[in-house]
Amino acid sequence: MNVTAETNREEDVSYFWLFPDGSVSDEKNPLSTKLEYGQYEILLFAYDEITGEIMSSILQIDHRPIPKKAKSSSSTKYMLDLKDVPQDRGG
């Protein structure tokens, strides 16, 4: 399973992902460990290195098998767009 963060800037932003299995990543577009099918919450914290703002969001996913008619790939990709989701801000 892949997750992707979309922001309006490519630089000066740090990421911290927390996955349901307890693994973490500081990559913008990490590949998480394999998860069984089910419902999960993935947490993302993004730190704006210019303004000092911390944005956080929860990605709630329902990870299900890809139907056989659909083009299959080796992983399922979920995207979290920080430009369009409600954000908690801290400093």
mmCIF file as gemmi writes it, N, C-alpha and C atoms, coordinates in Angstrom:
data_model
loop_
_atom_site.group_PDB
_atom_site.id
_atom_site.type_symbol
_atom_site.label_atom_id
_atom_site.label_alt_id
_atom_site.label_comp_id
_atom_site.label_asym_id
_atom_site.label_entity_id
_atom_site.label_seq_id
_atom_site.pdbx_PDB_ins_code
_atom_site.Cartn_x
_atom_site.Cartn_y
_atom_site.Cartn_z
_atom_site.occupancy
_atom_site.B_iso_or_equiv
_atom_site.pdbx_formal_charge
_atom_site.auth_seq_id
_atom_site.auth_asym_id
_atom_site.pdbx_PDB_model_num
ATOM 1 N N . MET Axp A 1 ? 0.847 -1.171 0 1 0 ? 1 A 1
ATOM 2 C CA . MET Axp A 1 ? 0 0 0 1 0 ? 1 A 1
ATOM 3 C C . MET Axp A 1 ? 0.895 1.237 0 1 0 ? 1 A 1
ATOM 4 N N . ASN Axp A 2 ? 0.616 2.167 -0.893 1 0 ? 2 A 1
ATOM 5 C CA . ASN Axp A 2 ? 1.327 3.441 -0.951 1 0 ? 2 A 1
ATOM 6 C C . ASN Axp A 2 ? 0.428 4.557 -0.451 1 0 ? 2 A 1
ATOM 7 N N . VAL Axp A 3 ? 1.022 5.543 0.195 1 0 ? 3 A 1
ATOM 8 C CA . VAL Axp A 3 ? 0.302 6.761 0.558 1 0 ? 3 A 1
ATOM 9 C C . VAL Axp A 3 ? 1.101 7.943 0.032 1 0 ? 3 A 1
ATOM 10 N N . THR Axp A 4 ? 0.395 9.008 -0.322 1 0 ? 4 A 1
ATOM 11 C CA . THR Axp A 4 ? 1.026 10.169 -0.916 1 0 ? 4 A 1
ATOM 12 C C . THR Axp A 4 ? 0.495 11.434 -0.267 1 0 ? 4 A 1
ATOM 13 N N . ALA Axp A 5 ? 1.384 12.363 0.042 1 0 ? 5 A 1
ATOM 14 C CA . ALA Axp A 5 ? 0.987 13.68 0.547 1 0 ? 5 A 1
ATOM 15 C C . ALA Axp A 5 ? 1.11 14.678 -0.59 1 0 ? 5 A 1
ATOM 16 N N . GLU Axp A 6 ? 0.093 15.465 -0.81 1 0 ? 6 A 1
ATOM 17 C CA . GLU Axp A 6 ? 0.115 16.522 -1.822 1 0 ? 6 A 1
ATOM 18 C C . GLU Axp A 6 ? 0.106 17.86 -1.108 1 0 ? 6 A 1
ATOM 19 N N . THR Axp A 7 ? 1.061 18.707 -1.409 1 0 ? 7 A 1
ATOM 20 C CA . THR Axp A 7 ? 1.114 20.038 -0.83 1 0 ? 7 A 1
ATOM 21 C C . THR Axp A 7 ? 1.319 21.048 -1.945 1 0 ? 7 A 1
ATOM 22 N N . ASN Axp A 8 ? 1.172 22.328 -1.632 1 0 ? 8 A 1
ATOM 23 C CA . ASN Axp A 8 ? 1.365 23.349 -2.655 1 0 ? 8 A 1
ATOM 24 C C . ASN Axp A 8 ? 2.827 23.773 -2.759 1 0 ? 8 A 1
ATOM 25 N N . ARG Axp A 9 ? 3.707 23.163 -1.972 1 0 ? 9 A 1
ATOM 26 C CA . ARG Axp A 9 ? 5.156 23.424 -2.054 1 0 ? 9 A 1
ATOM 27 C C . ARG Axp A 9 ? 5.904 22.107 -2.039 1 0 ? 9 A 1
ATOM 28 N N . GLU Axp A 10 ? 6.973 22.048 -2.773 1 0 ? 10 A 1
ATOM 29 C CA . GLU Axp A 10 ? 7.783 20.837 -2.806 1 0 ? 10 A 1
ATOM 30 C C . GLU Axp A 10 ? 8.932 20.882 -1.808 1 0 ? 10 A 1
ATOM 31 N N . GLU Axp A 11 ? 9.3 22.076 -1.342 1 0 ? 11 A 1
ATOM 32 C CA . GLU Axp A 11 ? 10.453 22.214 -0.455 1 0 ? 11 A 1
ATOM 33 C C . GLU Axp A 11 ? 10.018 22.756 0.903 1 0 ? 11 A 1
ATOM 34 N N . ASP Axp A 12 ? 10.9 22.622 1.871 1 0 ? 12 A 1
ATOM 35 C CA . ASP Axp A 12 ? 10.709 23.201 3.209 1 0 ? 12 A 1
ATOM 36 C C . ASP Axp A 12 ? 9.507 22.639 3.953 1 0 ? 12 A 1
ATOM 37 N N . VAL Axp A 13 ? 9.142 21.394 3.667 1 0 ? 13 A 1
ATOM 38 C CA . VAL Axp A 13 ? 8.077 20.709 4.398 1 0 ? 13 A 1
ATOM 39 C C . VAL Axp A 13 ? 8.619 19.353 4.831 1 0 ? 13 A 1
ATOM 40 N N . SER Axp A 14 ? 8.477 19.036 6.113 1 0 ? 14 A 1
ATOM 41 C CA . SER Axp A 14 ? 8.893 17.74 6.654 1 0 ? 14 A 1
ATOM 42 C C . SER Axp A 14 ? 7.643 16.921 6.954 1 0 ? 14 A 1
ATOM 43 N N . TYR Axp A 15 ? 7.733 15.607 6.76 1 0 ? 15 A 1
ATOM 44 C CA . TYR Axp A 15 ? 6.577 14.723 6.932 1 0 ? 15 A 1
ATOM 45 C C . TYR Axp A 15 ? 6.868 13.673 7.991 1 0 ? 15 A 1
ATOM 46 N N . PHE Axp A 16 ? 5.81 13.255 8.692 1 0 ? 16 A 1
ATOM 47 C CA . PHE Axp A 16 ? 5.896 12.155 9.643 1 0 ? 16 A 1
ATOM 48 C C . PHE Axp A 16 ? 4.605 11.353 9.539 1 0 ? 16 A 1
ATOM 49 N N . TRP Axp A 17 ? 4.702 10.122 9.064 1 0 ? 17 A 1
ATOM 50 C CA . TRP Axp A 17 ? 3.562 9.223 8.912 1 0 ? 17 A 1
ATOM 51 C C . TRP Axp A 17 ? 3.585 8.196 10.033 1 0 ? 17 A 1
ATOM 52 N N . LEU Axp A 18 ? 2.412 7.868 10.563 1 0 ? 18 A 1
ATOM 53 C CA . LEU Axp A 18 ? 2.269 6.794 11.541 1 0 ? 18 A 1
ATOM 54 C C . LEU Axp A 18 ? 1.246 5.81 10.986 1 0 ? 18 A 1
ATOM 55 N N . PHE Axp A 19 ? 1.702 4.572 10.764 1 0 ? 19 A 1
ATOM 56 C CA . PHE Axp A 19 ? 0.848 3.546 10.171 1 0 ? 19 A 1
ATOM 57 C C . PHE Axp A 19 ? 0.24 2.646 11.234 1 0 ? 19 A 1
ATOM 58 N N . PRO Axp A 20 ? -0.869 1.956 10.904 1 0 ? 20 A 1
ATOM 59 C CA . PRO Axp A 20 ? -1.584 1.138 11.892 1 0 ? 20 A 1
ATOM 60 C C . PRO Axp A 20 ? -0.746 0.024 12.512 1 0 ? 20 A 1
ATOM 61 N N . ASP Axp A 21 ? 0.275 -0.438 11.809 1 0 ? 21 A 1
ATOM 62 C CA . ASP Axp A 21 ? 1.102 -1.512 12.356 1 0 ? 21 A 1
ATOM 63 C C . ASP Axp A 21 ? 2.207 -0.979 13.264 1 0 ? 21 A 1
ATOM 64 N N . GLY Axp A 22 ? 2.213 0.348 13.506 1 0 ? 22 A 1
ATOM 65 C CA . GLY Axp A 22 ? 3.205 0.955 14.379 1 0 ? 22 A 1
ATOM 66 C C . GLY Axp A 22 ? 4.44 1.464 13.649 1 0 ? 22 A 1
ATOM 67 N N . SER Axp A 23 ? 4.551 1.178 12.349 1 0 ? 23 A 1
ATOM 68 C CA . SER Axp A 23 ? 5.7 1.676 11.603 1 0 ? 23 A 1
ATOM 69 C C . SER Axp A 23 ? 5.522 3.163 11.308 1 0 ? 23 A 1
ATOM 70 N N . VAL Axp A 24 ? 6.642 3.858 11.083 1 0 ? 24 A 1
ATOM 71 C CA . VAL Axp A 24 ? 6.636 5.288 10.815 1 0 ? 24 A 1
ATOM 72 C C . VAL Axp A 24 ? 7.498 5.568 9.595 1 0 ? 24 A 1
ATOM 73 N N . SER Axp A 25 ? 7.311 6.757 9.009 1 0 ? 25 A 1
ATOM 74 C CA . SER Axp A 25 ? 8.127 7.181 7.88 1 0 ? 25 A 1
ATOM 75 C C . SER Axp A 25 ? 8.22 8.693 7.882 1 0 ? 25 A 1
ATOM 76 N N . ASP Axp A 26 ? 9.366 9.197 7.414 1 0 ? 26 A 1
ATOM 77 C CA . ASP Axp A 26 ? 9.518 10.643 7.245 1 0 ? 26 A 1
ATOM 78 C C . ASP Axp A 26 ? 9.609 11.003 5.763 1 0 ? 26 A 1
ATOM 79 N N . GLU Axp A 27 ? 9.224 10.08 4.893 1 0 ? 27 A 1
ATOM 80 C CA . GLU Axp A 27 ? 9.198 10.326 3.458 1 0 ? 27 A 1
ATOM 81 C C . GLU Axp A 27 ? 7.897 11.004 3.06 1 0 ? 27 A 1
ATOM 82 N N . LYS Axp A 28 ? 7.921 11.744 1.949 1 0 ? 28 A 1
ATOM 83 C CA . LYS Axp A 28 ? 6.695 12.382 1.46 1 0 ? 28 A 1
ATOM 84 C C . LYS Axp A 28 ? 5.715 11.33 0.942 1 0 ? 28 A 1
ATOM 85 N N . ASN Axp A 29 ? 6.214 10.343 0.232 1 0 ? 29 A 1
ATOM 86 C CA . ASN Axp A 29 ? 5.378 9.308 -0.388 1 0 ? 29 A 1
ATOM 87 C C . ASN Axp A 29 ? 5.877 7.924 0.024 1 0 ? 29 A 1
ATOM 88 N N . PRO Axp A 30 ? 5.615 7.525 1.259 1 0 ? 30 A 1
ATOM 89 C CA . PRO Axp A 30 ? 6.169 6.246 1.732 1 0 ? 30 A 1
ATOM 90 C C . PRO Axp A 30 ? 5.376 5.04 1.246 1 0 ? 30 A 1
ATOM 91 N N . LEU Axp A 31 ? 6.054 3.932 1.251 1 0 ? 31 A 1
ATOM 92 C CA . LEU Axp A 31 ? 5.419 2.64 1.011 1 0 ? 31 A 1
ATOM 93 C C . LEU Axp A 31 ? 5.319 1.977 2.371 1 0 ? 31 A 1
ATOM 94 N N . SER Axp A 32 ? 4.11 1.757 2.837 1 0 ? 32 A 1
ATOM 95 C CA . SER Axp A 32 ? 3.942 1.169 4.172 1 0 ? 32 A 1
ATOM 96 C C . SER Axp A 32 ? 4.106 -0.34 4.076 1 0 ? 32 A 1
ATOM 97 N N . THR Axp A 33 ? 4.167 -0.958 5.223 1 0 ? 33 A 1
ATOM 98 C CA . THR Axp A 33 ? 4.223 -2.407 5.252 1 0 ? 33 A 1
ATOM 99 C C . THR Axp A 33 ? 2.894 -2.963 4.765 1 0 ? 33 A 1
ATOM 100 N N . LYS Axp A 34 ? 2.913 -4.203 4.371 1 0 ? 34 A 1
ATOM 101 C CA . LYS Axp A 34 ? 1.671 -4.818 3.881 1 0 ? 34 A 1
ATOM 102 C C . LYS Axp A 34 ? 0.666 -4.934 5.019 1 0 ? 34 A 1
ATOM 103 N N . LEU Axp A 35 ? -0.552 -4.561 4.735 1 0 ? 35 A 1
ATOM 104 C CA . LEU Axp A 35 ? -1.628 -4.64 5.716 1 0 ? 35 A 1
ATOM 105 C C . LEU Axp A 35 ? -2.691 -5.608 5.214 1 0 ? 35 A 1
ATOM 106 N N . GLU Axp A 36 ? -3.263 -6.345 6.122 1 0 ? 36 A 1
ATOM 107 C CA . GLU Axp A 36 ? -4.406 -7.178 5.774 1 0 ? 36 A 1
ATOM 108 C C . GLU Axp A 36 ? -5.547 -6.267 5.324 1 0 ? 36 A 1
ATOM 109 N N . TYR Axp A 37 ? -6.477 -6.796 4.567 1 0 ? 37 A 1
ATOM 110 C CA . TYR Axp A 37 ? -7.63 -6 4.173 1 0 ? 37 A 1
ATOM 111 C C . TYR Axp A 37 ? -8.428 -5.637 5.417 1 0 ? 37 A 1
ATOM 112 N N . GLY Axp A 38 ? -8.944 -4.407 5.448 1 0 ? 38 A 1
ATOM 113 C CA . GLY Axp A 38 ? -9.708 -3.939 6.592 1 0 ? 38 A 1
ATOM 114 C C . GLY Axp A 38 ? -9.755 -2.426 6.624 1 0 ? 38 A 1
ATOM 115 N N . GLN Axp A 39 ? -10.263 -1.882 7.72 1 0 ? 39 A 1
ATOM 116 C CA . GLN Axp A 39 ? -10.369 -0.439 7.887 1 0 ? 39 A 1
ATOM 117 C C . GLN Axp A 39 ? -9.25 0.038 8.793 1 0 ? 39 A 1
ATOM 118 N N . TYR Axp A 40 ? -8.602 1.144 8.379 1 0 ? 40 A 1
ATOM 119 C CA . TYR Axp A 40 ? -7.443 1.648 9.109 1 0 ? 40 A 1
ATOM 120 C C . TYR Axp A 40 ? -7.458 3.172 9.163 1 0 ? 40 A 1
ATOM 121 N N . GLU Axp A 41 ? -6.696 3.698 10.104 1 0 ? 41 A 1
ATOM 122 C CA . GLU Axp A 41 ? -6.419 5.131 10.169 1 0 ? 41 A 1
ATOM 123 C C . GLU Axp A 41 ? -4.91 5.311 10.051 1 0 ? 41 A 1
ATOM 124 N N . ILE Axp A 42 ? -4.51 6.207 9.169 1 0 ? 42 A 1
ATOM 125 C CA . ILE Axp A 42 ? -3.106 6.561 9.004 1 0 ? 42 A 1
ATOM 126 C C . ILE Axp A 42 ? -2.985 8.024 9.388 1 0 ? 42 A 1
ATOM 127 N N . LEU Axp A 43 ? -2.02 8.335 10.251 1 0 ? 43 A 1
ATOM 128 C CA . LEU Axp A 43 ? -1.825 9.714 10.693 1 0 ? 43 A 1
ATOM 129 C C . LEU Axp A 43 ? -0.663 10.347 9.932 1 0 ? 43 A 1
ATOM 130 N N . LEU Axp A 44 ? -0.85 11.606 9.567 1 0 ? 44 A 1
ATOM 131 C CA . LEU Axp A 44 ? 0.207 12.366 8.903 1 0 ? 44 A 1
ATOM 132 C C . LEU Axp A 44 ? 0.374 13.7 9.617 1 0 ? 44 A 1
ATOM 133 N N . PHE Axp A 45 ? 1.619 14.018 9.925 1 0 ? 45 A 1
ATOM 134 C CA . PHE Axp A 45 ? 1.976 15.325 10.444 1 0 ? 45 A 1
ATOM 135 C C . PHE Axp A 45 ? 2.918 15.95 9.436 1 0 ? 45 A 1
ATOM 136 N N . ALA Axp A 46 ? 2.66 17.204 9.077 1 0 ? 46 A 1
ATOM 137 C CA . ALA Axp A 46 ? 3.536 17.929 8.158 1 0 ? 46 A 1
ATOM 138 C C . ALA Axp A 46 ? 3.994 19.198 8.868 1 0 ? 46 A 1
ATOM 139 N N . TYR Axp A 47 ? 5.289 19.431 8.814 1 0 ? 47 A 1
ATOM 140 C CA . TYR Axp A 47 ? 5.885 20.593 9.476 1 0 ? 47 A 1
ATOM 141 C C . TYR Axp A 47 ? 6.376 21.561 8.41 1 0 ? 47 A 1
ATOM 142 N N . ASP Axp A 48 ? 5.851 22.781 8.432 1 0 ? 48 A 1
ATOM 143 C CA . ASP Axp A 48 ? 6.268 23.835 7.514 1 0 ? 48 A 1
ATOM 144 C C . ASP Axp A 48 ? 7.505 24.488 8.11 1 0 ? 48 A 1
ATOM 145 N N . GLU Axp A 49 ? 8.645 24.249 7.504 1 0 ? 49 A 1
ATOM 146 C CA . GLU Axp A 49 ? 9.911 24.725 8.048 1 0 ? 49 A 1
ATOM 147 C C . GLU Axp A 49 ? 10.075 26.246 7.939 1 0 ? 49 A 1
ATOM 148 N N . ILE Axp A 50 ? 9.278 26.902 7.11 1 0 ? 50 A 1
ATOM 149 C CA . ILE Axp A 50 ? 9.362 28.357 6.966 1 0 ? 50 A 1
ATOM 150 C C . ILE Axp A 50 ? 8.51 29.056 8.023 1 0 ? 50 A 1
ATOM 151 N N . THR Axp A 51 ? 7.255 28.638 8.166 1 0 ? 51 A 1
ATOM 152 C CA . THR Axp A 51 ? 6.35 29.309 9.103 1 0 ? 51 A 1
ATOM 153 C C . THR Axp A 51 ? 6.356 28.684 10.495 1 0 ? 51 A 1
ATOM 154 N N . GLY Axp A 52 ? 6.85 27.459 10.613 1 0 ? 52 A 1
ATOM 155 C CA . GLY Axp A 52 ? 6.834 26.765 11.893 1 0 ? 52 A 1
ATOM 156 C C . GLY Axp A 52 ? 5.512 26.087 12.199 1 0 ? 52 A 1
ATOM 157 N N . GLU Axp A 53 ? 4.558 26.106 11.268 1 0 ? 53 A 1
ATOM 158 C CA . GLU Axp A 53 ? 3.253 25.484 11.484 1 0 ? 53 A 1
ATOM 159 C C . GLU Axp A 53 ? 3.352 23.968 11.378 1 0 ? 53 A 1
ATOM 160 N N . ILE Axp A 54 ? 2.569 23.296 12.207 1 0 ? 54 A 1
ATOM 161 C CA . ILE Axp A 54 ? 2.436 21.85 12.135 1 0 ? 54 A 1
ATOM 162 C C . ILE Axp A 54 ? 1.002 21.547 11.74 1 0 ? 54 A 1
ATOM 163 N N . MET Axp A 55 ? 0.847 20.805 10.656 1 0 ? 55 A 1
ATOM 164 C CA . MET Axp A 55 ? -0.477 20.403 10.192 1 0 ? 55 A 1
ATOM 165 C C . MET Axp A 55 ? -0.612 18.901 10.398 1 0 ? 55 A 1
ATOM 166 N N . SER Axp A 56 ? -1.787 18.47 10.789 1 0 ? 56 A 1
ATOM 167 C CA . SER Axp A 56 ? -2.003 17.041 10.971 1 0 ? 56 A 1
ATOM 168 C C . SER Axp A 56 ? -3.318 16.641 10.337 1 0 ? 56 A 1
ATOM 169 N N . SER Axp A 57 ? -3.367 15.402 9.925 1 0 ? 57 A 1
ATOM 170 C CA . SER Axp A 57 ? -4.59 14.884 9.34 1 0 ? 57 A 1
ATOM 171 C C . SER Axp A 57 ? -4.628 13.374 9.517 1 0 ? 57 A 1
ATOM 172 N N . ILE Axp A 58 ? -5.82 12.832 9.508 1 0 ? 58 A 1
ATOM 173 C CA . ILE Axp A 58 ? -6.023 11.395 9.623 1 0 ? 58 A 1
ATOM 174 C C . ILE Axp A 58 ? -6.638 10.907 8.319 1 0 ? 58 A 1
ATOM 175 N N . LEU Axp A 59 ? -6.004 9.924 7.722 1 0 ? 59 A 1
ATOM 176 C CA . LEU Axp A 59 ? -6.519 9.299 6.508 1 0 ? 59 A 1
ATOM 177 C C . LEU Axp A 59 ? -7.224 8.014 6.927 1 0 ? 59 A 1
ATOM 178 N N . GLN Axp A 60 ? -8.538 7.964 6.737 1 0 ? 60 A 1
ATOM 179 C CA . GLN Axp A 60 ? -9.295 6.762 7.066 1 0 ? 60 A 1
ATOM 180 C C . GLN Axp A 60 ? -9.507 5.993 5.77 1 0 ? 60 A 1
ATOM 181 N N . ILE Axp A 61 ? -9.026 4.758 5.752 1 0 ? 61 A 1
ATOM 182 C CA . ILE Axp A 61 ? -9.122 3.96 4.537 1 0 ? 61 A 1
ATOM 183 C C . ILE Axp A 61 ? -9.857 2.66 4.808 1 0 ? 61 A 1
ATOM 184 N N . ASP Axp A 62 ? -10.476 2.175 3.768 1 0 ? 62 A 1
ATOM 185 C CA . ASP Axp A 62 ? -11.105 0.86 3.774 1 0 ? 62 A 1
ATOM 186 C C . ASP Axp A 62 ? -10.345 0.069 2.716 1 0 ? 62 A 1
ATOM 187 N N . HIS Axp A 63 ? -9.32 -0.648 3.15 1 0 ? 63 A 1
ATOM 188 C CA . HIS Axp A 63 ? -8.407 -1.364 2.264 1 0 ? 63 A 1
ATOM 189 C C . HIS Axp A 63 ? -9.057 -2.668 1.834 1 0 ? 63 A 1
ATOM 190 N N . ARG Axp A 64 ? -9.417 -2.744 0.539 1 0 ? 64 A 1
ATOM 191 C CA . ARG Axp A 64 ? -10.123 -3.912 0.011 1 0 ? 64 A 1
ATOM 192 C C . ARG Axp A 64 ? -9.395 -4.441 -1.217 1 0 ? 64 A 1
ATOM 193 N N . PRO Axp A 65 ? -9.682 -5.675 -1.588 1 0 ? 65 A 1
ATOM 194 C CA . PRO Axp A 65 ? -9.053 -6.222 -2.792 1 0 ? 65 A 1
ATOM 195 C C . PRO Axp A 65 ? -9.481 -5.448 -4.032 1 0 ? 65 A 1
ATOM 196 N N . ILE Axp A 66 ? -8.584 -5.388 -5.016 1 0 ? 66 A 1
ATOM 197 C CA . ILE Axp A 66 ? -8.908 -4.762 -6.304 1 0 ? 66 A 1
ATOM 198 C C . ILE Axp A 66 ? -9.749 -5.75 -7.099 1 0 ? 66 A 1
ATOM 199 N N . PRO Axp A 67 ? -10.919 -5.302 -7.623 1 0 ? 67 A 1
ATOM 200 C CA . PRO Axp A 67 ? -11.737 -6.225 -8.425 1 0 ? 67 A 1
ATOM 201 C C . PRO Axp A 67 ? -10.934 -6.78 -9.599 1 0 ? 67 A 1
ATOM 202 N N . LYS Axp A 68 ? -11.209 -8.02 -9.98 1 0 ? 68 A 1
ATOM 203 C CA . LYS Axp A 68 ? -10.446 -8.673 -11.043 1 0 ? 68 A 1
ATOM 204 C C . LYS Axp A 68 ? -10.556 -7.962 -12.379 1 0 ? 68 A 1
ATOM 205 N N . LYS Axp A 69 ? -11.642 -7.235 -12.631 1 0 ? 69 A 1
ATOM 206 C CA . LYS Axp A 69 ? -11.815 -6.516 -13.887 1 0 ? 69 A 1
ATOM 207 C C . LYS Axp A 69 ? -10.897 -5.306 -13.973 1 0 ? 69 A 1
ATOM 208 N N . ALA Axp A 70 ? -10.545 -4.761 -12.834 1 0 ? 70 A 1
ATOM 209 C CA . ALA Axp A 70 ? -9.694 -3.565 -12.809 1 0 ? 70 A 1
ATOM 210 C C . ALA Axp A 70 ? -8.257 -3.953 -13.11 1 0 ? 70 A 1
ATOM 211 N N . LYS Axp A 71 ? -7.513 -2.991 -13.649 1 0 ? 71 A 1
ATOM 212 C CA . LYS Axp A 71 ? -6.095 -3.204 -13.9 1 0 ? 71 A 1
ATOM 213 C C . LYS Axp A 71 ? -5.405 -3.352 -12.552 1 0 ? 71 A 1
ATOM 214 N N . SER Axp A 72 ? -4.718 -4.453 -12.361 1 0 ? 72 A 1
ATOM 215 C CA . SER Axp A 72 ? -4.097 -4.683 -11.062 1 0 ? 72 A 1
ATOM 216 C C . SER Axp A 72 ? -2.691 -4.105 -11.029 1 0 ? 72 A 1
ATOM 217 N N . SER Axp A 73 ? -2.266 -3.767 -9.837 1 0 ? 73 A 1
ATOM 218 C CA . SER Axp A 73 ? -0.905 -3.297 -9.62 1 0 ? 73 A 1
ATOM 219 C C . SER Axp A 73 ? -0.381 -4.001 -8.38 1 0 ? 73 A 1
ATOM 220 N N . SER Axp A 74 ? 0.881 -3.797 -8.092 1 0 ? 74 A 1
ATOM 221 C CA . SER Axp A 74 ? 1.473 -4.491 -6.959 1 0 ? 74 A 1
ATOM 222 C C . SER Axp A 74 ? 1.055 -3.888 -5.622 1 0 ? 74 A 1
ATOM 223 N N . SER Axp A 75 ? 0.483 -2.676 -5.632 1 0 ? 75 A 1
ATOM 224 C CA . SER Axp A 75 ? 0.061 -2.061 -4.383 1 0 ? 75 A 1
ATOM 225 C C . SER Axp A 75 ? -1.114 -1.131 -4.617 1 0 ? 75 A 1
ATOM 226 N N . THR Axp A 76 ? -1.802 -0.816 -3.534 1 0 ? 76 A 1
ATOM 227 C CA . THR Axp A 76 ? -2.905 0.123 -3.578 1 0 ? 76 A 1
ATOM 228 C C . THR Axp A 76 ? -2.381 1.473 -3.117 1 0 ? 76 A 1
ATOM 229 N N . LYS Axp A 77 ? -2.772 2.551 -3.796 1 0 ? 77 A 1
ATOM 230 C CA . LYS Axp A 77 ? -2.258 3.875 -3.473 1 0 ? 77 A 1
ATOM 231 C C . LYS Axp A 77 ? -3.386 4.74 -2.937 1 0 ? 77 A 1
ATOM 232 N N . TYR Axp A 78 ? -3.148 5.38 -1.794 1 0 ? 78 A 1
ATOM 233 C CA . TYR Axp A 78 ? -4.085 6.313 -1.195 1 0 ? 78 A 1
ATOM 234 C C . TYR Axp A 78 ? -3.409 7.671 -1.125 1 0 ? 78 A 1
ATOM 235 N N . MET Axp A 79 ? -4.164 8.744 -1.406 1 0 ? 79 A 1
ATOM 236 C CA . MET Axp A 79 ? -3.575 10.076 -1.409 1 0 ? 79 A 1
ATOM 237 C C . MET Axp A 79 ? -4.224 10.942 -0.352 1 0 ? 79 A 1
ATOM 238 N N . LEU Axp A 80 ? -3.41 11.672 0.363 1 0 ? 80 A 1
ATOM 239 C CA . LEU Axp A 80 ? -3.873 12.62 1.364 1 0 ? 80 A 1
ATOM 240 C C . LEU Axp A 80 ? -3.429 14 0.922 1 0 ? 80 A 1
ATOM 241 N N . ASP Axp A 81 ? -4.394 14.867 0.599 1 0 ? 81 A 1
ATOM 242 C CA . ASP Axp A 81 ? -4.097 16.202 0.084 1 0 ? 81 A 1
ATOM 243 C C . ASP Axp A 81 ? -4.225 17.203 1.215 1 0 ? 81 A 1
ATOM 244 N N . LEU Axp A 82 ? -3.11 17.711 1.69 1 0 ? 82 A 1
ATOM 245 C CA . LEU Axp A 82 ? -3.129 18.652 2.813 1 0 ? 82 A 1
ATOM 246 C C . LEU Axp A 82 ? -3.722 19.996 2.435 1 0 ? 82 A 1
ATOM 247 N N . LYS Axp A 83 ? -3.906 20.26 1.142 1 0 ? 83 A 1
ATOM 248 C CA . LYS Axp A 83 ? -4.488 21.533 0.723 1 0 ? 83 A 1
ATOM 249 C C . LYS Axp A 83 ? -5.991 21.551 0.929 1 0 ? 83 A 1
ATOM 250 N N . ASP Axp A 84 ? -6.626 20.377 0.966 1 0 ? 84 A 1
ATOM 251 C CA . ASP Axp A 84 ? -8.078 20.323 0.961 1 0 ? 84 A 1
ATOM 252 C C . ASP Axp A 84 ? -8.72 19.697 2.199 1 0 ? 84 A 1
ATOM 253 N N . VAL Axp A 85 ? -7.945 19.293 3.185 1 0 ? 85 A 1
ATOM 254 C CA . VAL Axp A 85 ? -8.53 18.647 4.357 1 0 ? 85 A 1
ATOM 255 C C . VAL Axp A 85 ? -8.473 19.573 5.563 1 0 ? 85 A 1
ATOM 256 N N . PRO Axp A 86 ? -9.41 19.421 6.497 1 0 ? 86 A 1
ATOM 257 C CA . PRO Axp A 86 ? -9.319 20.218 7.722 1 0 ? 86 A 1
ATOM 258 C C . PRO Axp A 86 ? -8.008 19.912 8.424 1 0 ? 86 A 1
ATOM 259 N N . GLN Axp A 87 ? -7.402 20.921 9.004 1 0 ? 87 A 1
ATOM 260 C CA . GLN Axp A 87 ? -6.099 20.748 9.607 1 0 ? 87 A 1
ATOM 261 C C . GLN Axp A 87 ? -6.098 21.273 11.034 1 0 ? 87 A 1
ATOM 262 N N . ASP Axp A 88 ? -5.402 20.534 11.895 1 0 ? 88 A 1
ATOM 263 C CA . ASP Axp A 88 ? -5.129 21.023 13.239 1 0 ? 88 A 1
ATOM 264 C C . ASP Axp A 88 ? -3.79 21.72 13.15 1 0 ? 88 A 1
ATOM 265 N N . ARG Axp A 89 ? -3.711 22.897 13.688 1 0 ? 89 A 1
ATOM 266 C CA . ARG Axp A 89 ? -2.453 23.646 13.619 1 0 ? 89 A 1
ATOM 267 C C . ARG Axp A 89 ? -1.897 23.85 15.005 1 0 ? 89 A 1
ATOM 268 N N . GLY Axp A 90 ? -0.628 23.693 15.112 1 0 ? 90 A 1
ATOM 269 C CA . GLY Axp A 90 ? 0.038 23.907 16.387 1 0 ? 90 A 1
ATOM 270 C C . GLY Axp A 90 ? 1.36 24.6 16.128 1 0 ? 90 A 1
ATOM 271 N N . GLY Axp A 91 ? 2.111 24.851 17.099 1 0 ? 91 A 1
ATOM 272 C CA . GLY Axp A 91 ? 3.349 25.538 16.846 1 0 ? 91 A 1
ATOM 273 C C . GLY Axp A 91 ? 4.346 25.168 17.845 1 0 ? 91 A 1
